[in-house]
């Protein structure tokens, strides 16, 4: 089974290196010299849709990759935005890690752990970050994109067979990405009609 391990970013330097946005917890293995990766969409530099890693190095927190098929900045530019796939690694049956393709399309629900609670949206992506992964969702109410920390306290149930994830976000968390930056149920300012005592901060 193929899984996405990265997305190609902007060129780095003039010798054909590219930066990559990682979707894997094993970059040293995925981008070891000689590793072959599937490129989607394919490019003139790799008409068979396969690229080979020549070397990879860290530039602060960004992985910079040199590919056998790319020799200059112009070539690197043609790969920008392409996705890189590899064979799935052998998984620990007790592992609670998830690949993005396993999550995208799952309904986002609240309430009961069996998924019988109300649906609030759908999973659209997974951001793999050094400190904490983020679950990207599109909310049904206003079609707005939002993100949630992908941790057990906030996403306690992931059930691909049932077609859903259960989320228990703290009050106001899903409102942080509203265009005006203000939770829908935010208290009115002092002196505004209906204003009551301010609640304690969290």
C-alpha positions in Angstrom: 0.0 0.0 0.0 1.3 3.5 -0.9 1.2 6.3 1.6 2.1 9.9 1.2 5.3 10.8 3.0 5.8 14.4 1.8 4.8 17.3 -0.4 7.5 19.1 -2.4 8.0 22.7 -1.5 10.1 25.5 -2.9 13.6 25.0 -4.4 16.6 25.4 -2.1 19.7 26.9 -3.7 20.7 26.4 -7.3 21.7 22.8 -7.4 18.3 21.2 -7.6 17.6 20.6 -4.0 14.0 20.9 -2.8 12.4 21.5 0.6 9.7 19.0 1.6 6.7 19.2 3.9 6.8 15.9 5.8 3.9 13.5 6.4 6.0 10.8 8.0 7.5 10.1 11.4 10.5 8.3 9.8 12.1 10.9 7.5 15.6 9.4 7.9 14.3 6.1 6.5 12.0 7.5 3.9 14.7 9.8 2.5 17.7 7.6 2.9 20.1 7.7 -0.1 18.8 5.4 -2.8 15.2 5.5 -1.6 12.7 5.5 -4.5 9.6 7.5 -4.2 6.4 7.8 -6.3 5.8 11.3 -7.7 2.3 12.5 -8.3 1.7 14.1 -10.6 4.6 12.9 -12.7 7.0 15.4 -14.3 9.1 15.6 -17.4 12.2 15.0 -15.3 10.6 11.8 -14.0 8.3 10.6 -16.8 7.8 7.2 -15.1 6.6 8.9 -12.0 9.5 7.7 -9.8 12.3 9.8 -8.2 15.4 8.6 -6.3 16.8 10.3 -3.3 20.5 11.3 -3.7 20.8 12.8 -0.2 18.8 14.6 2.4 19.8 17.0 5.1 18.2 19.2 7.8 18.3 23.0 7.4 17.1 23.9 10.9 13.6 22.3 11.1 13.2 21.9 7.3 14.3 18.8 5.4 16.1 19.5 2.2 16.3 16.7 -0.4 18.4 16.2 -3.5 17.0 13.9 -6.1 18.9 12.0 -8.8 16.5 13.3 -11.5 16.9 17.0 -10.6 20.1 19.0 -11.3 19.2 22.7 -11.2 16.8 25.2 -9.7 14.6 25.2 -12.8 14.1 21.5 -12.5 13.3 21.7 -8.8 10.7 24.4 -9.6 8.8 22.0 -11.8 8.2 19.6 -8.9 6.8 22.3 -6.5 3.5 21.0 -5.0 4.0 17.4 -6.1 3.3 14.7 -3.6 5.7 11.9 -2.7 4.5 8.4 -1.9 6.2 5.3 -0.6 5.3 1.8 0.5 3.7 1.6 3.9 6.1 0.5 6.6 5.3 -2.6 8.7 3.0 -1.3 11.4 3.0 -2.2 15.1 -0.5 -3.7 15.6 -0.8 -1.7 18.9 0.4 1.5 17.3 -2.1 4.4 17.5 -0.5 6.4 14.7 -2.5 7.2 11.6 -1.7 8.1 8.0 -3.5 11.0 6.4 -5.2 8.9 3.8 -6.8 6.8 6.6 -8.4 10.0 8.0 -9.4 12.1 5.1 -13.2 11.8 4.5 -14.1 10.6 8.0 -17.0 12.3 9.6 -16.3 14.4 12.6 -18.7 13.8 15.4 -19.3 14.8 19.0 -21.1 13.1 21.9 -21.2 9.3 22.3 -18.1 7.2 21.7 -20.0 4.9 19.3 -20.4 7.8 16.8 -24.1 8.2 17.3 -23.7 11.8 18.3 -24.2 14.8 15.9 -21.9 15.3 13.0 -20.1 18.7 12.9 -17.9 18.3 9.8 -15.5 16.1 7.9 -11.7 15.5 8.1 -9.9 17.1 5.2 -6.2 16.6 6.1 -3.5 16.0 8.7 -0.6 18.3 9.4 2.4 16.4 10.7 4.4 18.8 12.8 7.5 18.2 15.0 5.7 19.0 18.3 2.1 18.0 17.7 0.0 16.9 14.7 -3.1 18.9 13.7 -6.3 17.4 12.4 -7.8 19.6 9.6 -11.6 19.6 9.4 -14.3 21.4 7.3 -17.2 22.4 9.5 -20.7 21.7 8.2 -22.2 24.8 9.8 -20.4 27.4 7.7 -18.0 25.4 5.5 -15.1 26.9 7.4 -11.8 25.1 7.8 -10.6 24.5 11.3 -7.8 22.6 13.0 -7.7 20.5 16.2 -4.7 19.2 18.0 -4.6 15.5 17.2 -4.2 14.2 20.7 -6.2 11.7 22.8 -7.8 14.3 25.0 -9.4 16.1 22.0 -9.7 13.2 19.4 -10.3 10.2 21.7 -11.8 7.9 19.0 -10.7 7.2 15.5 -12.9 4.6 13.8 -12.2 4.3 10.0 -14.4 1.2 9.8 -17.3 3.2 11.4 -16.4 6.2 9.2 -15.9 8.8 11.9 -13.7 10.4 14.5 -15.0 11.6 17.8 -13.8 15.0 19.0 -14.2 16.7 22.4 -12.8 20.2 21.8 -12.6 22.6 24.7 -15.2 25.4 24.5 -14.2 28.0 21.9 -11.4 26.0 20.3 -13.3 25.6 17.0 -14.1 29.3 16.9 -10.5 30.5 16.9 -10.3 30.4 13.1 -13.4 32.5 12.5 -12.6 35.4 10.1 -13.2 37.9 12.8 -11.2 35.9 15.3 -14.1 36.1 17.8 -16.0 33.1 19.2 -19.7 33.1 18.1 -20.8 33.1 21.8 -18.3 35.6 23.0 -19.5 37.8 25.8 -20.5 41.4 24.7 -18.2 44.2 25.8 -18.8 46.0 29.1 -21.8 48.3 28.7 -23.3 46.5 25.8 -26.9 45.3 26.0 -27.1 42.1 27.9 -23.6 42.2 29.2 -23.1 40.2 32.4 -20.3 39.6 34.8 -17.1 38.5 33.0 -16.2 34.9 33.4 -12.9 33.8 34.7 -10.1 33.2 32.1 -9.0 29.7 31.2 
